[in-house]
Amino acid sequence: MKTVLEVITATTAFFQKSGVESPRLNIEHLLAHVLKKKRMDIYMEFDRALTEAELAPLRELVRRRAQREPLQHLLGTVEFLGLTLKTDARALIPRPETEQLCEMLAADDCAWKGGRIADVGTGSGCIALALAHALPDARVTGLDASDDALALARENADRCGLTARVIFAKSDLLSAAVAPFDLIVANLPYIPTGELAALQPEVQRDPRAALDGGADGLDLIRRLLPQAAAKLRSGGTLALEVGLDQTVILSSEFPAHGFRDARILKDLQGRERFIITVLK
């Protein structure tokens, strides 16, 4: 029989050899998941002997994680601005950078507090649901071209009790959306096609359609700009999460579509990650 601490120590070393980032944190999460406890609670049980009934499912999860299956897929959920969202291979795993974007957009002085919001490329629904949760008077629509992603988003709306607050619809970007909107937000694929093969194995488990942004990563975003200009109210806001070195390029393209006052904002790592601009 192995104790909790022995399993953590041995698996940490195994994950290190497998290239898993934050190896100890990973095994702690997996162990807590199997034991149906909070992660910090297992610190009080280091000397506890694990039964075979507990070790068997843990071994399988460890094997899959060592093969670089994302931790979030193994756990089945991810925390996103106070919401517990289901996550799996149907859509991009919600990232901390996107949480930051939602926090900025849900600020107390936002002009769309009681207005209409469109989340383009909603994926798991994380942006649409987080904004609906934070802004109870807003009317939120989540749009995606993927039936699988929309099914996941609707499941998340149900588990968060937000089914009546958010409409999810199939759409090629904004083509099927009924205008006008006060805010359009999008975290669209922005990775250049040529860089996909170099991504971490975990990231490559996300749907390719949620990652591939074309030759320079901006294909879908460029398609979005004229649609957003046509579907925003005058004075409405477009907010984008983009890749590194893309903020300056896009800022120079905004005026041609009627956008002004572009603001480039940094993520928590100090990288230029977000652009917020206003329609004239």
N, C-alpha and C positions, 0 to 999 in steps of 0.2 A: 504494500500500500504506500502511495506517495502522498506527501503532505501538500498543502496549498503552496507553501513557499518553495518546495522542491520542484513542483510543476512550473511555477513562474520562472525560477532560475534556469531550469533546463530548456524551457521553451524560448526564453529570451535569447539564449545562446544560439539555438536552432534558427530563430528568425533572423538574427544578425548574419549568419552564414547564408541565408536565403535572400538577403538584400532588402528585408522589410524595414522601413523607417520606423523609428520609435518602437523597437521590438518589445520592450517590457510593457509599455502602455497597451500594445496590441493584445498581449496574452492576458493582461488584467481585464480588459474589456471582454474578451472571449470567455474567460473563466467566470466573470460576473454574470454574463449572459446565460451560461449553462447552469449556474447555481441559482439563477433568478434573484440576484442580489444587486445592490448598488456597488459600483466599483470600489468605493472607499470602505465598504463594509468588509471586504475580504482581507483588509489589513488587520482586522481583529481576529482572523481565523488562520493565520499562517501555519499553525501547528496541527490544524485539522487534517485528518486523513481522508482522502477522496475515495469514494467507492467506485467500483467498476462501472456502475450505472451512470456515474457522473463523468468518468474518464472516457468512456466510449464515444459519446457525442463530441467531447472536447477534442479528442484525437482527430476526428474528421474535420472539424473546423480549423484546427491547426494545420492539417495537411493542405486544405484549400487556401488558407492564408499564405502558406509558404509558396504556393504556386501563384501568388500575387493576385488572388481574387480580393477585391476591395473589402476592407473591414466592414464598411457600411452595408454592403450586400450580405455579409455573413450575419451581421446583427439584425438586419432587416429594417432598421429605422435610423434616422438622423435627426438631431435637434437643430431647429432653425428658428431663431428669434422667439423662443418660448413654445414653439409648436413641435410636436413629435411627428415627423413625416415618414411614411413608408418610402423606402428607396430600393430599387432593383435595376436590372439591366435594361428596363424599358426607357429610361431617361437619365440624363446627366445627374450625377450625385451633387446635391447642393453644396456650394463652397462658402467658406467664411467671407470671401470678398463680396459675394452676392448678399450675404447678411448685412454687410456694411452699406451697400447701396440701398437696401430697404430701409435701414435705420435713417439714412440721410433723407430719403423720400417721405418718410413718415414723421418728419419734424413737425413741431407744434404749429409753425407758421406756414405750412405748405398750402399753396393756393388750391389744391385739388382735394382738400379735406372732405368736402361734401360733393365732389364732382365725379366725373366718369374717368376711369383708368383702364387702359389696355396693357396687358402683359403679353408681348409678342414672343413666341417660342417658349411657351410656359413650361414645357417639360413636366417635371414632377408637380408643378403648381406652386412651388415655394414662394416666388415673388408675389403672385396674385393672392395667395392665402395670407402671407405675412402682412401685406398692405391692407387687406380686408380686415384682418384681425386688429391691426393698429389704428385703422381709420373706419370706425363703424358706420359713418354716414356716407362713405364713398360707395360707388357702384363699380364693381370690378369685373372685367372680362379677361379670361385667359385663352389665348389662341395658340394653336399648334397644328402642324401639318401631319403629325404622327398620331394614328389611332391608338397605338400602344401608350404613348406619352399621355394622351388625353384620358385614357382609362385609369392610369396611375394617378393623375391629377384629381380626377373625380373621387377616387378612393381616399385620397388625402383630404379632400374637402369634407367627405363624410366623417372621417375619423377626427377631424378638427371641429366638427359642428358648424361648418361654414357653407354647406351645400346651398342654402337659401341666399347666401350673400355673394357668391361668385358664379358667374356663367362661364362654362368652358365650351369652346366651339372649334371645329376644324376649319383651318384657314391657311392659305399660302400667305404668310406674313399677315398683312392687314386687309387682304383682298375681300374677305367675307365679313369684315367688321362694319358695323353700322355707326357712322360718325354722327356728331363730333365728340372728341375726347379732350379732357383737360390735361391729362398726362398719358404719354405713351412711354413705356419702359421696355427695354429688351436686353437680354443677355443671349445674343445669337452666337452661333459657331464663329470663332475668329482665328482659329489656328491654321496657318498656311498648310496646304496639302503636303508639301515637301517635308514638313516637320513632324508629321503624325507618327512616323516610324520611330522617332527618337523619344517619344513620350514615355513616361513611366508605365510599366505593364498594367498597373491599376487603372490609370487613366484610359488606356486602350480598351478597357472593358466597357467604357461608356459607349453608347451608340455612335457610330462614325458620323452619322448625320448631325449629331449634337456637337461635334468637334470640328469638322472639316469646313473651313471658310473659303476654300478656293486658293488660287495661286498666291495671293498676298494676304489671305485671311479676311478680306473685306467684301466678298461677293454678296452675301446676304444683307449685310449692313448697307451697302450702296443701293441695293434694291429697295430697302426699307425707306430710305430718306424721302423720295418723292411721294410714297404712299403715306408716310407720316405727315408730310406737309399738307396733303389733301384731307387728312382725317383729324387733324388737330384744330381746335378753336384758335382764332387769332389770339396770340398771347399764350397759347398752350405750350407745354414743356415736353421735350424729348430727352429721355435719360438712357444712356447706353453704358454697358460694361464691355470693355474691349481689351485687346491684347497689348503687349508691350510694343512701343514705337508706333502704335496706330492712332494715338490721340491727336498728334499734330497733323497727320495726313487728313483725318476726318474733319478736323476744325477748319482746314482750308477749303473743304468741299461743302460745308454747310451753307454759306451765303448763296450759292447757286440754287438752293432749294428753298430760300426764304427764311433761313434760320439766322439768329443773331445772338450776341452775348454768350458765346460758348465758354463754359467753365470747365477746366480740366482739374480733376481731383485725384488725390493719391490714396492708395489702399494702406492697410496697416503696416505693410513692409516698405512703404515709401515709394511704391511704383505708381506711375501714372496709369490709372485703371478705369476711370469713369469720366464721361463727358455729359454735361447737362447744358442744353441749349433751348432757346425760346423761338417760337414762330412769330414772325413779324405780324 
